[in-house]
Amino acid sequence: MEGTRLLEKLKETEPKMVKIIITGYASLQNAIEAVNKGADGYVLKPFDAAELLAMIEKHLEKQRESIRYSDKKVAEYIETRVREIELGKQKRGA
């Protein structure tokens, strides 16, 4: 399966997965297509393993930050709703 076709499938089934294309047949058109179809990175062969690992770690850290942000927003929403409910009870009881 061609990499860009795989990207389409992954975008449907695993939209939050970090996706990095590694190719030996690079072209500007292919790179643009890969990014448009959801690639988070585009690496040319031969590649430096340390640079690839650094790219992966950077994307995974972004993903972790996004999860932490989402968790924080959910917690803030719950706290706000609890306060609103408690205030509503106090007003009705008063």
C-alpha positions as MATLAB code, in Angstrom:
seq = 'MEGTRLLEKLKETEPKMVKIIITGYASLQNAIEAVNKGADGYVLKPFDAAELLAMIEKHLEKQRESIRYSDKKVAEYIETRVREIELGKQKRGA';
ca = [
       0.000    0.000    0.000;
       1.278    3.427   -0.893;
       2.118    5.677    2.065;
      -0.401    8.384    1.218;
      -3.172    5.772    0.940;
      -2.148    4.432    4.343;
      -2.345    7.983    5.710;
      -5.947    8.237    4.510;
      -6.855    4.984    6.267;
      -5.088    6.020    9.481;
      -6.752    9.427    9.439;
     -10.128    7.644    9.398;
      -9.322    5.043   12.062;
      -6.609    6.674   14.195;
      -6.891   10.453   13.739;
      -4.768   11.311   16.789;
      -1.912    8.925   15.931;
       1.387   10.606   15.049;
       2.185    9.738   11.443;
       5.631   10.202    9.875;
       6.306    9.222    6.262;
       9.746    7.844    5.421;
      10.421    7.750    1.708;
      13.173    7.003   -0.762;
      11.220    8.660   -3.582;
      10.841   12.235   -2.499;
       9.170   14.948   -4.483;
       7.617   18.243   -3.530;
       4.245   17.005   -4.803;
       4.493   13.833   -2.699;
       5.486   15.812    0.407;
       2.571   18.213   -0.026;
       0.161   15.325   -0.586;
       1.463   13.529    2.522;
       1.026   16.604    4.722;
      -2.435   17.306    3.273;
      -3.454   13.730    4.056;
      -2.349   13.981    7.666;
       1.387   13.271    7.869;
       3.024   14.918   10.857;
       6.489   14.505    9.386;
       8.222   13.653    6.129;
      11.671   12.054    6.193;
      13.941   11.235    3.259;
      16.056    8.094    3.025;
      18.782    7.718    3.987;
      17.958    9.350    7.299;
      19.736    9.962   10.568;
      18.186    7.769   13.258;
      18.860   10.351   15.983;
      17.032   13.044   13.994;
      14.104   10.706   13.379;
      13.904    9.848   17.073;
      14.021   13.554   17.941;
      11.159   14.209   15.506;
       9.121   11.377   17.012;
       9.751   12.632   20.552;
       8.756   16.181   19.554;
       5.456   14.957   18.133;
       4.779   12.688   21.093;
       5.407   15.593   23.488;
       2.911   17.721   21.518;
       0.439   14.869   21.845;
       1.035   14.611   25.601;
       0.587   18.380   25.988;
      -2.680   18.186   24.077;
      -3.934   15.413   26.360;
      -2.891   17.356   29.471;
      -4.647   20.459   28.140;
      -7.803   18.459   27.391;
      -7.754   16.842   30.835;
      -7.294   20.258   32.439;
     -10.202   21.733   30.470;
     -12.490   18.835   31.451;
     -11.536   19.259   35.132;
     -12.158   23.027   34.932;
     -15.549   22.452   33.330;
     -16.561   19.959   36.020;
     -15.434   22.298   38.809;
     -17.380   25.172   37.267;
     -20.537   23.082   36.900;
     -20.272   21.834   40.508;
     -19.988   25.445   41.737;
     -22.970   26.467   39.607;
     -25.053   23.588   40.946;
     -24.069   24.381   44.545;
     -24.941   28.061   44.055;
     -28.282   27.069   42.535;
     -29.047   24.865   45.548;
     -28.096   27.671   47.942;
     -30.349   30.142   46.123;
     -33.289   27.718   46.112;
     -32.750   26.885   49.794;
     -32.524   30.517   50.838;
];
